[in-house]
Amino acid sequence: MDGTKRADIKQGLRVSIVLKKDQRTEKLTEGIVKDILTNSPAHPHGIKVRLESGEIGRVKKILI
């Protein structure tokens, strides 16, 4: 799953996100979802989340 649908993302899920500062390089950061910040049901660049570490970015991959 690629993280563009809000319904696929839940609190406590392990994900890879791209931070705002890393958008040019597409460097991924792993973490656990604390809050879902995007309200719309889908977003072409990924749903914006806050990780438990406090970092905010768009979900690129949902990890298992």
Phi and psi restraints in degrees (value plus and minus 20) as a CYANA .aco file:
   2 ASP   PHI    -121.7   -81.7
   2 ASP   PSI     -24.6    15.4
   3 GLY   PHI      66.0   106.0
   3 GLY   PSI      -3.8    36.2
   4 THR   PHI    -112.7   -72.7
   4 THR   PSI     -29.8    10.2
   5 LYS   PHI    -130.1   -90.1
   5 LYS   PSI     106.9   146.9
   6 ARG   PHI     -82.6   -42.6
   6 ARG   PSI     -54.2   -14.2
   7 ALA   PHI     -83.6   -43.6
   7 ALA   PSI     -43.5    -3.5
   8 ASP   PHI    -100.3   -60.3
   8 ASP   PSI     -33.1     6.9
   9 ILE   PHI    -129.6   -89.6
   9 ILE   PSI     108.7   148.7
  10 LYS   PHI    -149.8  -109.8
  10 LYS   PSI     137.7   177.7
  11 GLN   PHI     -82.3   -42.3
  11 GLN   PSI     120.8   160.8
  12 GLY   PHI      69.7   109.7
  12 GLY   PSI     -25.6    14.4
  13 LEU   PHI     -98.9   -58.9
  13 LEU   PSI     122.3   162.3
  14 ARG   PHI    -107.2   -67.2
  14 ARG   PSI     105.0   145.0
  15 VAL   PHI    -156.3  -116.3
  15 VAL   PSI     143.8   183.8
  16 SER   PHI    -130.0   -90.0
  16 SER   PSI     108.8   148.8
  17 ILE   PHI    -141.5  -101.5
  17 ILE   PSI     140.5   180.5
  18 VAL   PHI    -129.7   -89.7
  18 VAL   PSI     103.7   143.7
  19 LEU   PHI     -95.9   -55.9
  19 LEU   PSI     137.7   177.7
  20 LYS   PHI     -73.6   -33.6
  20 LYS   PSI     -65.1   -25.1
  21 LYS   PHI     -88.9   -48.9
  21 LYS   PSI     -37.9     2.1
  22 ASP   PHI    -123.8   -83.8
  22 ASP   PSI     -10.7    29.3
  23 GLN   PHI     -82.1   -42.1
  23 GLN   PSI     -54.9   -14.9
  24 ARG   PHI     -87.5   -47.5
  24 ARG   PSI     -59.9   -19.9
  25 THR   PHI    -110.9   -70.9
  25 THR   PSI     -34.5     5.5
  26 GLU   PHI      42.8    82.8
  26 GLU   PSI       4.2    44.2
  27 LYS   PHI     -85.6   -45.6
  27 LYS   PSI     109.6   149.6
  28 LEU   PHI    -115.7   -75.7
  28 LEU   PSI     127.3   167.3
  29 THR   PHI    -143.7  -103.7
  29 THR   PSI     109.6   149.6
  30 GLU   PHI    -114.7   -74.7
  30 GLU   PSI     128.6   168.6
  31 GLY   PHI    -199.7  -159.7
  31 GLY   PSI    -197.1  -157.1
  32 ILE   PHI    -124.9   -84.9
  32 ILE   PSI     113.1   153.1
  33 VAL   PHI     -88.6   -48.6
  33 VAL   PSI     106.0   146.0
  34 LYS   PHI    -120.8   -80.8
  34 LYS   PSI     -68.2   -28.2
  35 ASP   PHI    -156.3  -116.3
  35 ASP   PSI     126.4   166.4
  36 ILE   PHI    -120.2   -80.2
  36 ILE   PSI     101.7   141.7
  37 LEU   PHI    -118.9   -78.9
  37 LEU   PSI     -41.4    -1.4
  38 THR   PHI    -102.4   -62.4
  38 THR   PSI     110.1   150.1
  39 ASN   PHI    -110.3   -70.3
  39 ASN   PSI     -48.1    -8.1
  40 SER   PHI     -91.1   -51.1
  40 SER   PSI     135.6   175.6
  41 PRO   PHI     -88.0   -48.0
  41 PRO   PSI     -40.8    -0.8
  42 ALA   PHI    -171.7  -131.7
  42 ALA   PSI     135.9   175.9
  43 HIS   PHI    -167.3  -127.3
  43 HIS   PSI     109.7   149.7
  44 PRO   PHI     -82.3   -42.3
  44 PRO   PSI     -45.1    -5.1
  45 HIS   PHI    -118.7   -78.7
  45 HIS   PSI     -19.4    20.6
  46 GLY   PHI      91.4   131.4
  46 GLY   PSI     130.8   170.8
  47 ILE   PHI     -95.2   -55.2
  47 ILE   PSI     113.6   153.6
  48 LYS   PHI    -102.1   -62.1
  48 LYS   PSI     110.5   150.5
  49 VAL   PHI    -154.5  -114.5
  49 VAL   PSI     141.1   181.1
  50 ARG   PHI    -129.0   -89.0
  50 ARG   PSI     109.3   149.3
  51 LEU   PHI    -104.3   -64.3
  51 LEU   PSI     145.7   185.7
  52 GLU   PHI     -80.8   -40.8
  52 GLU   PSI     -44.1    -4.1
  53 SER   PHI     -97.0   -57.0
  53 SER   PSI     -29.2    10.8
  54 GLY   PHI      76.8   116.8
  54 GLY   PSI     -29.4    10.6
  55 GLU   PHI     -93.9   -53.9
  55 GLU   PSI     124.1   164.1
  56 ILE   PHI    -139.6   -99.6
  56 ILE   PSI     113.9   153.9
  57 GLY   PHI    -189.8  -149.8
  57 GLY   PSI    -197.8  -157.8
  58 ARG   PHI    -119.4   -79.4
  58 ARG   PSI     115.9   155.9
  59 VAL   PHI     -89.0   -49.0
  59 VAL   PSI     105.7   145.7
  60 LYS   PHI    -125.4   -85.4
  60 LYS   PSI     -53.5   -13.5
  61 LYS   PHI    -163.7  -123.7
  61 LYS   PSI     123.5   163.5
  62 ILE   PHI    -121.1   -81.1
  62 ILE   PSI     101.2   141.2
  63 LEU   PHI    -114.1   -74.1
  63 LEU   PSI     134.8   174.8
